[in-house]
Amino acid sequence: MTETELALDENSPATYVVPQRRLFNIKAIVFAAFFGGVLAAGTILAINYYRLGMRRSAIAALVVSFSIMLGLCVLEYKAEMMPIEKIMILNLFILAVIYAVASQLQGEMIRMHVAQGGDVFRVWWANGIGILCFFVNLLILAVVLVLMNQWLPTSN
């Protein structure tokens, strides 16, 4: 992989390494999150970090997104009788938060990457990751529900 270093601006001593690999843009992250939730968004953020050589940030993105996803599973268990309208509003709020967080964490890096001729993945790749994460979410939710039923006392 050949890499070139670019100054962030003329006055900045900091450099940005533009890899010759493709990244996922913010739109792709949000589309993946639509299908696969927080786990999909975290996975794609981690892929971008990994491709930028930021291994620790990639691991942190996976750990944080997995932890949030587990927390949401517990919340869904507790709120099983929540009306569908409130669940839909909650999911739209989560998508908005994902957009804001992804833009804050990687927006500038992706813009720099594209401005310097870097390529981005098609949204379809992100959708595939989102759908895969959807099934992972279902599996984890099933495990959490089974464990929660074993740990929590049932009320009669």
Contacts in CASP RR format, 6 or more apart in sequence:
PFRMAT RR
TARGET T0000
AUTHOR 0000-0000-0000
METHOD contacts of the structure
MODEL  1
MTETELALDENSPATYVVPQRRLFNIKAIVFAAFFGGVLAAGTILAINYY
RLGMRRSAIAALVVSFSIMLGLCVLEYKAEMMPIEKIMILNLFILAVIYA
VASQLQGEMIRMHVAQGGDVFRVWWANGIGILCFFVNLLILAVVLVLMNQ
WLPTSN
1 19 0 8 1.000
1 20 0 8 1.000
1 21 0 8 1.000
2 20 0 8 1.000
3 17 0 8 1.000
3 18 0 8 1.000
3 19 0 8 1.000
3 20 0 8 1.000
4 17 0 8 1.000
4 18 0 8 1.000
4 116 0 8 1.000
5 15 0 8 1.000
5 16 0 8 1.000
5 17 0 8 1.000
6 15 0 8 1.000
6 16 0 8 1.000
6 17 0 8 1.000
6 18 0 8 1.000
6 112 0 8 1.000
6 116 0 8 1.000
7 13 0 8 1.000
7 14 0 8 1.000
7 15 0 8 1.000
7 16 0 8 1.000
8 14 0 8 1.000
8 15 0 8 1.000
8 16 0 8 1.000
8 112 0 8 1.000
16 109 0 8 1.000
16 112 0 8 1.000
17 52 0 8 1.000
17 53 0 8 1.000
18 112 0 8 1.000
18 113 0 8 1.000
18 116 0 8 1.000
18 117 0 8 1.000
18 118 0 8 1.000
19 51 0 8 1.000
19 52 0 8 1.000
19 53 0 8 1.000
19 113 0 8 1.000
20 118 0 8 1.000
21 51 0 8 1.000
22 51 0 8 1.000
22 118 0 8 1.000
22 119 0 8 1.000
22 120 0 8 1.000
22 121 0 8 1.000
23 48 0 8 1.000
23 51 0 8 1.000
23 52 0 8 1.000
23 109 0 8 1.000
23 110 0 8 1.000
23 113 0 8 1.000
23 118 0 8 1.000
23 119 0 8 1.000
23 120 0 8 1.000
23 121 0 8 1.000
24 32 0 8 1.000
24 44 0 8 1.000
24 47 0 8 1.000
24 48 0 8 1.000
24 120 0 8 1.000
24 121 0 8 1.000
24 125 0 8 1.000
24 126 0 8 1.000
25 110 0 8 1.000
25 114 0 8 1.000
25 120 0 8 1.000
25 121 0 8 1.000
26 99 0 8 1.000
26 102 0 8 1.000
26 103 0 8 1.000
26 106 0 8 1.000
26 107 0 8 1.000
26 110 0 8 1.000
27 123 0 8 1.000
28 44 0 8 1.000
28 120 0 8 1.000
28 121 0 8 1.000
28 122 0 8 1.000
28 123 0 8 1.000
28 125 0 8 1.000
28 126 0 8 1.000
29 41 0 8 1.000
29 44 0 8 1.000
29 45 0 8 1.000
29 98 0 8 1.000
29 99 0 8 1.000
29 102 0 8 1.000
29 106 0 8 1.000
29 126 0 8 1.000
30 41 0 8 1.000
30 95 0 8 1.000
30 98 0 8 1.000
30 99 0 8 1.000
30 102 0 8 1.000
31 123 0 8 1.000
31 126 0 8 1.000
31 127 0 8 1.000
31 130 0 8 1.000
32 40 0 8 1.000
32 41 0 8 1.000
32 43 0 8 1.000
32 44 0 8 1.000
32 126 0 8 1.000
32 127 0 8 1.000
32 128 0 8 1.000
32 129 0 8 1.000
32 130 0 8 1.000
32 133 0 8 1.000
33 40 0 8 1.000
33 41 0 8 1.000
33 94 0 8 1.000
33 95 0 8 1.000
33 98 0 8 1.000
33 130 0 8 1.000
34 95 0 8 1.000
34 130 0 8 1.000
35 127 0 8 1.000
35 128 0 8 1.000
35 130 0 8 1.000
35 131 0 8 1.000
35 133 0 8 1.000
35 134 0 8 1.000
36 130 0 8 1.000
36 131 0 8 1.000
36 133 0 8 1.000
36 134 0 8 1.000
36 137 0 8 1.000
37 69 0 8 1.000
37 94 0 8 1.000
37 98 0 8 1.000
37 130 0 8 1.000
37 133 0 8 1.000
37 134 0 8 1.000
37 137 0 8 1.000
38 65 0 8 1.000
38 68 0 8 1.000
38 69 0 8 1.000
38 72 0 8 1.000
38 94 0 8 1.000
38 98 0 8 1.000
39 65 0 8 1.000
39 66 0 8 1.000
39 69 0 8 1.000
39 133 0 8 1.000
39 136 0 8 1.000
39 137 0 8 1.000
40 126 0 8 1.000
40 129 0 8 1.000
40 130 0 8 1.000
40 132 0 8 1.000
40 133 0 8 1.000
40 134 0 8 1.000
41 65 0 8 1.000
41 98 0 8 1.000
41 101 0 8 1.000
41 102 0 8 1.000
42 61 0 8 1.000
42 62 0 8 1.000
42 64 0 8 1.000
42 65 0 8 1.000
43 61 0 8 1.000
43 62 0 8 1.000
43 65 0 8 1.000
43 129 0 8 1.000
43 130 0 8 1.000
43 133 0 8 1.000
44 126 0 8 1.000
44 129 0 8 1.000
45 58 0 8 1.000
45 61 0 8 1.000
45 65 0 8 1.000
45 102 0 8 1.000
45 105 0 8 1.000
45 106 0 8 1.000
46 57 0 8 1.000
46 58 0 8 1.000
46 59 0 8 1.000
46 61 0 8 1.000
46 62 0 8 1.000
46 65 0 8 1.000
47 58 0 8 1.000
47 129 0 8 1.000
48 106 0 8 1.000
48 109 0 8 1.000
48 110 0 8 1.000
49 55 0 8 1.000
49 57 0 8 1.000
49 58 0 8 1.000
49 61 0 8 1.000
49 106 0 8 1.000
50 58 0 8 1.000
52 109 0 8 1.000
69 137 0 8 1.000
69 140 0 8 1.000
70 140 0 8 1.000
70 144 0 8 1.000
72 94 0 8 1.000
73 140 0 8 1.000
73 141 0 8 1.000
73 144 0 8 1.000
73 145 0 8 1.000
74 144 0 8 1.000
74 148 0 8 1.000
76 141 0 8 1.000
77 144 0 8 1.000
77 145 0 8 1.000
77 148 0 8 1.000
79 87 0 8 1.000
110 120 0 8 1.000
113 120 0 8 1.000
114 120 0 8 1.000
END
